[in-house]
Amino acid sequence: MRSLLASLVLVAALAGCSEEVNVHVDCKTTASTVECSLHQNKGKSEVEACFDFIAVCDNGVEVKATKNCAKVKDGGTVGLTIPTEKLVNIEKCGGSKPPVAKADNLTLNGKASK
């Protein structure tokens, strides 16, 4: 899969707390993996951020990796590697243009993001 960048922001208010927490996710493909960085840019409470990574290839094939999760807290940044074996349909991805990435099923602590 050709190199691409994906950027998304997960936002949720934590239950039982007035603190709003934002997690910014950046992903970049490499030759064999997708490397993501999750940065908590608002709030301090520990949260588990989860998302499905989807890349639409030039030939229309969707490459998917579902339920990618990492915990982040205290305004920190954590890395998350999505290995090749988790990327469904990677072998069918083709075309002359780079894939276009998107995210689906974005959650913080199991709750859908805003």
C-alpha positions in Angstrom: 0.0 0.0 0.0 1.3 3.4 -0.9 2.1 5.9 1.8 -0.8 8.0 3.2 -1.7 10.1 6.2 -4.9 10.0 8.1 -5.9 12.4 10.8 -8.9 12.4 13.1 -10.0 13.8 16.4 -12.0 11.8 19.0 -14.0 13.9 21.4 -16.2 12.8 24.3 -17.3 14.0 27.7 -16.5 11.4 30.4 -19.5 9.9 32.2 -20.0 11.2 35.7 -17.5 13.9 35.1 -17.6 17.4 33.6 -14.2 17.0 32.0 -14.2 17.0 28.2 -11.5 14.8 26.7 -10.1 15.1 23.1 -7.8 12.6 21.5 -6.1 13.4 18.2 -5.1 10.4 16.1 -2.6 10.6 13.2 -1.8 7.5 11.1 0.8 7.0 8.4 1.3 3.8 6.4 4.7 2.3 5.9 5.6 -0.6 3.6 4.3 -3.2 6.1 2.3 -1.5 8.9 0.2 1.5 9.8 1.8 3.7 12.5 -0.6 5.8 14.5 0.1 8.4 17.2 -2.7 9.2 19.7 -2.3 12.5 21.5 -4.7 13.6 24.3 -4.9 17.4 23.6 -7.7 18.2 26.0 -8.3 16.7 29.5 -6.1 14.6 31.8 -8.2 11.5 32.7 -7.1 8.2 31.3 -9.2 7.1 28.3 -9.2 4.2 25.9 -9.5 5.6 22.4 -10.6 3.1 19.7 -11.2 3.4 16.0 -11.5 1.4 12.8 -8.8 2.3 10.2 -10.1 2.2 6.6 -8.1 3.0 3.5 -9.9 3.2 0.1 -7.5 2.2 -2.6 -7.4 3.7 -6.1 -9.0 0.5 -7.5 -11.9 0.8 -5.0 -10.8 -1.9 -2.6 -11.2 -1.0 1.1 -8.4 -2.1 3.4 -9.6 -2.4 6.9 -8.3 -2.9 10.4 -11.0 -2.8 13.1 -10.9 -2.2 16.8 -7.6 -0.4 17.2 -7.3 0.8 20.8 -4.8 2.5 23.0 -5.0 4.2 26.4 -3.8 7.7 26.9 -3.7 10.1 29.9 -2.3 13.3 31.3 -2.1 15.0 28.0 0.3 12.4 26.8 1.0 10.7 23.4 1.1 7.0 22.7 2.0 5.0 19.6 -0.1 2.3 18.1 1.1 0.0 15.4 -1.4 -1.8 13.1 0.4 -4.8 11.7 0.0 -6.0 8.1 -1.8 -9.2 9.2 -4.6 -7.1 10.7 -5.1 -5.2 7.4 -7.9 -7.0 5.6 -7.7 -6.9 1.8 -4.2 -5.4 1.7 -3.2 -7.8 -1.0 -6.0 -6.5 -3.2 -5.1 -2.8 -2.9 -3.9 -1.3 -6.2 -4.0 1.6 -8.5 -1.8 4.5 -9.5 -2.9 6.9 -6.8 -2.4 6.6 -3.0 -5.2 5.3 -0.9 -7.5 7.7 0.9 -7.8 7.0 4.7 -10.8 7.4 6.9 -11.9 6.3 10.3 -15.2 4.7 11.6 -16.6 3.6 14.9 -14.7 6.2 16.9 -15.0 5.7 20.6 -13.6 6.9 23.9 -14.1 4.5 26.8 -16.5 2.6 24.7 -18.8 5.6 23.9 -19.2 7.0 20.5 -17.2 10.2 19.9 -18.9 13.5 19.0 
